[in-house]
Amino acid sequence: MGKRGGGKRGGVRWRGGKGPRTERPQRADYEEPVKTNARFEQYYNQLGILEDVEKEDFWATLRRELPNSFRFTGSKGHAIPVQRILSERYIPEIESIEYNGVAVEAPTPIPWFPHQLAWQMTTPKNVVRRFAPFKSFQQFLVSETCAGNISRQEIVSMIPPLLMDITSGMVVLDLCAAPGSKTAQLIEMVHGGEEARIRKVIHDTQRNSQRGVSPEGEVINEQIEEETEQGDWSDQGRSTGLVVANDVDYKRAHMLIHQTKRLNSPNLVVTNHDATMYPSIKLPSGNRLDEKPVQNRYLKFDRVLADVPCSGDGTSRKNANVWRDWLPGNAIGLFPTQVRILVRALQMTKAGGRVIYSTCSMNPVENEAVVAAAVERCGGPSKVHILDCKDQLPGLVRKPGLNRWNVMDKNGSIYDAWEQVQDDPGKLVQGMFPSNESLPLDRCIRVYPHLQDTGGFFIAVLEKLTEIRAKPESESQRIEPKTSIIAAVDEINARPTNGSIVATKIEALDEIAPPQAGENAESLTAAGRQNQEIAPNNEPVSPRKHELDDKADTYMSTKRLKTRDEVDEAAPRGEEDREVHWPPPPGAQLDISRPEAADLPEPEPADKTAVATSNGPLTQTSEAYKGKRNAGQQPFEEPFKYLATDHPDLQAIYDFYNLSPQFPRDRFMVRNATGNPVKSIYYTSALARDVLTANEATGLKFVHCGVKMFVKQDVQKENTCRWRIQTDGLPVLEAWVGEERVVQLWKKSTLKKLLVEMFPKVTGDGWRDLDEIGERVREIDLGCCVLRVEKGTGEDAFSERFVLPLWRSLHSLNLMLPKEDRKAMLLRLYNEIVPLQDNSKARFEKKKDAPNGDAQNTSSDVDGEENGGVKLDKATMDDAPDAKLDDTPDVGNDLQVVMDATNDGEEDIVEAVS
């Protein structure tokens, strides 16, 4: 990946394309958006959700900008130490500031978020710009965000995962996952306590073999005590759970991958399907307790998050266009899709499992009405229970859900009951109105902006009590799909027409698919209207800005889908999930053994390039798939192929790193049609492997799974392993690497030298400058090794244990970290911003100036020996992090977390060693 924003002016980089230097375009005068909308205000003022004394505060808050908020990411053992740096180093400095005789309000932790790992800041920009402590705070935020330790996320967006009650080992589905901030929370919860459990397993193993035990930090020790009593120990402490994250939009699915990448989870699978008819996920054949084989087994989920597409009027503080675009028809058009998604979520949940339904809308048509309609379709309160969560998240100010509400149609007329409109309902359906059943909708949670200076949000927590039989949609609620273009063309061509007279063909088309009234701009959702607009010519919009705008917009497109009558009855064990949606997702080639394909003829291979794989069904080669991609169909994704445990490349890795036999060897895979490791080897959890292998060639669209564990490198010695441990996979693997490939470091001063100096020399007397690790790195064999930074006591010691990737070459040593990670660690550990030194460049220049006889060997010596013995290309070197994306667009110019940070670290490593 190249550097972003290559344009410069006057030696200062600014956003823009690469090329000749040009003057920066003049900015147009900024016009404050008009934050009024008569129907918007009329509807919520009369709805009865607010007391009269609250209304003024409610609307005033909606018109203010949203405060900055962010969250510390990763495991507790990693996130809490970073959070302590904020609270102990930067907050006291800010609290000492006074402005106009009044103490400045410092960033504060969100009271209801566990362990103070989420914070918000409301300090005005004019105050921020005046004082140096805010500059230091900003540098910390930028640095840790680029390193992936902080993620910007709107406060209310953090609520739904916290109400799911997820424990390690659970199987979780996020149906509408992009852009991925909530998915990241789910991943952290599924891996909860894993780090501590693995450390305990390692400690026990070391004690049994009478080897020394590395001391742990305070956070890990506390977790070990907790996990000893209630942890998941079935897989040597590794999490056995799974997160399946889905999004209907392919590009947004990749945004989701980007958001979750830094969590390095082998327990994540990303799919690309329509949530209203998400396909059943097949599991490998197994045995019942009576040892009879079970052929058709399908995955059921312990928890499902349905954060559905909505009109997004609760986001008006960060998306000012809501004020202009709000129409009552937005919610009405989305209601059927939202109900279908929630019903599908309940179908795929285990009995006793939990579904969380949430929107960033305040409209009861999208909230309470959807919950009531879905519960009614699934059998009522005896089958699906609305949980009361008032005792959870103490400190969160909330309002109860509504039991009574009214509905505004697209013309602005307001109706209290279905009986008032049933003679001429238009697009209104009965399910949008309150029912007469005693459903405790007041147990739902409503969060209004003025309560805690947030956005608006709605959450309902549903428990599935038993297996359900979902009722078909009533005729009044069913929305038929429009006639497809292909079907219309085929029908027109099949009819006799008078030659090629256009009018005759138009009449035939009108007969097949009559024009629909009212399909104009007014019926579009807010996002639909915004997506049709063209950026004004007076302000250039960079690709990065487009990316952020796409992230910030709420996904609100409405699917007009016809669903087959769904049946979800209690079934024999292993066959519970036989509910069917019809037609299947576009482009899905269903496996003939799946319940969805029970009445279909046996499918034929898609083309003659289909080949038989070692593990069963026919699959297509990469060339065949690429042909489809070029034809404009489903984007090409390389297949997932698992390696045999005795594969020669894996055997070389086991031997070189002396991997513990306790580390599983049947979970390594590659992503290519041949099934051979070419550049990278990935690692997944056992359940993720079962899902991928059982659903190969079944039509499920997997776009991501696994952590990149090893990357192939060029080396200069035959006995050196060509597979180096990738930074992504190091946290997963490091505990199981043999001591032969481990270098222990205790002193802060030594690590600082390695962070500041790239490629310090080891040969000659160079090793003496590396203090306690010098003799060890001089003697260790060439290749990749693990730098284990140990906890100690004293001023020059570390308070927490952590690991880093290290490469030993013939003459030098190098931490395999990009510049951003180096700078972030220097600021975090030493509170210093230090210029980095690249020793390889000086040696390269020295050799370049040498006599001709010596200069002939410059390339091989510097590239291979002097610079780490690693040759990287830009396609394989991806240790450098990208800036994180989140649910919140940029707010302000001073303390915003910089989203377009350049990726200098990646390219600098490439330039130095390639």
Disulfide bonds with the S-S distance in Angstrom:
none
